[in-house]
């Protein structure tokens, strides 16, 4: 019984070592890969719509583009000239 528990514990340690592998844990890699707020504001056509938590999105550039697009008037919503 104890041998099985020891084997499971050893297997868990191997998995955690494999996750941390090269360069740290998955969380650290994800945080390092995250876009910085300054670079996102530089890439945005309207930096005033970029908010601090936008960089945590799965696709921050698309999110900012949608925010900018939402604030622009749509051609079909404009009144027709008479």
The 8 nearest C-alpha neighbors of each residue, nearest first, counted from 0:
[[1, 3, 2, 4, 5, 6, 7, 8],
 [2, 0, 4, 3, 5, 6, 7, 8],
 [1, 3, 5, 0, 4, 6, 7, 8],
 [2, 4, 6, 0, 1, 5, 7, 8],
 [5, 3, 1, 7, 6, 2, 8, 0],
 [4, 6, 8, 2, 3, 7, 1, 9],
 [5, 7, 3, 9, 4, 8, 2, 10],
 [8, 6, 10, 4, 5, 9, 3, 11],
 [7, 9, 5, 11, 10, 6, 4, 12],
 [10, 8, 6, 12, 11, 7, 5, 13],
 [9, 11, 7, 13, 8, 12, 6, 14],
 [12, 10, 8, 14, 9, 13, 7, 15],
 [11, 13, 9, 15, 10, 14, 16, 8],
 [12, 14, 10, 16, 11, 15, 17, 9],
 [15, 13, 17, 11, 16, 12, 18, 10],
 [14, 16, 18, 12, 17, 13, 11, 19],
 [17, 15, 13, 19, 14, 18, 20, 12],
 [16, 18, 20, 14, 15, 19, 13, 21],
 [19, 17, 15, 16, 20, 24, 14, 25],
 [18, 20, 24, 23, 16, 17, 15, 21],
 [21, 19, 17, 18, 16, 23, 22, 24],
 [22, 20, 23, 19, 24, 18, 17, 16],
 [21, 23, 20, 19, 24, 28, 27, 25],
 [24, 22, 19, 21, 27, 20, 25, 28],
 [23, 25, 19, 27, 26, 18, 28, 22],
 [24, 26, 28, 27, 29, 18, 19, 23],
 [25, 27, 29, 24, 28, 30, 23, 31],
 [28, 26, 30, 24, 29, 25, 31, 23],
 [27, 29, 25, 31, 26, 30, 32, 24],
 [28, 30, 26, 32, 27, 31, 25, 33],
 [31, 29, 27, 33, 32, 28, 26, 25],
 [30, 32, 28, 33, 29, 27, 34, 26],
 [33, 31, 29, 30, 28, 34, 27, 35],
 [34, 32, 30, 31, 29, 35, 54, 55],
 [35, 33, 54, 32, 36, 39, 38, 59],
 [34, 36, 38, 37, 39, 33, 54, 40],
 [35, 37, 39, 38, 40, 54, 34, 51],
 [38, 36, 40, 39, 35, 41, 34, 42],
 [37, 39, 41, 40, 35, 36, 42, 34],
 [38, 40, 36, 42, 37, 41, 43, 35],
 [41, 39, 46, 37, 43, 38, 42, 36],
 [42, 40, 38, 39, 43, 37, 46, 44],
 [41, 43, 39, 40, 38, 44, 60, 46],
 [42, 44, 40, 45, 46, 41, 39, 63],
 [43, 45, 46, 42, 67, 41, 40, 64],
 [46, 44, 43, 47, 48, 67, 40, 49],
 [47, 45, 40, 43, 48, 49, 44, 41],
 [46, 48, 45, 49, 40, 50, 43, 44],
 [49, 47, 46, 45, 50, 66, 67, 63],
 [50, 48, 46, 47, 40, 63, 53, 51],
 [49, 51, 53, 52, 48, 47, 36, 54],
 [50, 52, 53, 36, 54, 49, 55, 35],
 [53, 51, 54, 55, 50, 56, 49, 36],
 [54, 52, 55, 50, 51, 56, 59, 49],
 [53, 55, 52, 56, 59, 34, 36, 33],
 [56, 54, 53, 52, 57, 33, 59, 34],
 [55, 57, 59, 58, 54, 53, 62, 52],
 [56, 58, 59, 55, 54, 62, 61, 33],
 [59, 57, 56, 61, 60, 62, 54, 55],
 [58, 60, 62, 56, 54, 61, 53, 57],
 [61, 59, 63, 62, 58, 64, 39, 43],
 [62, 60, 64, 59, 63, 58, 65, 66],
 [61, 63, 59, 65, 60, 64, 66, 58],
 [64, 62, 66, 60, 65, 61, 67, 59],
 [63, 65, 61, 67, 66, 62, 68, 60],
 [66, 64, 68, 62, 63, 67, 69, 61],
 [65, 67, 63, 69, 64, 68, 62, 70],
 [68, 66, 64, 70, 65, 69, 63, 45],
 [67, 69, 65, 71, 66, 70, 64, 72],
 [70, 68, 66, 67, 71, 65, 72, 64],
 [69, 71, 67, 68, 72, 66, 65, 73],
 [72, 70, 68, 69, 73, 67, 66, 74],
 [73, 71, 74, 70, 76, 77, 69, 68],
 [72, 74, 76, 75, 71, 77, 69, 68],
 [75, 73, 76, 77, 72, 78, 71, 79],
 [74, 76, 73, 77, 78, 72, 79, 71],
 [75, 77, 73, 74, 78, 72, 79, 71],
 [78, 76, 74, 75, 79, 73, 72, 80],
 [79, 77, 80, 76, 75, 74, 81, 73],
 [78, 80, 81, 77, 75, 76, 74, 73],
 [79, 81, 78, 77, 75, 76, 74, 73],
 [80, 79, 78, 77, 76, 75, 74, 73]]
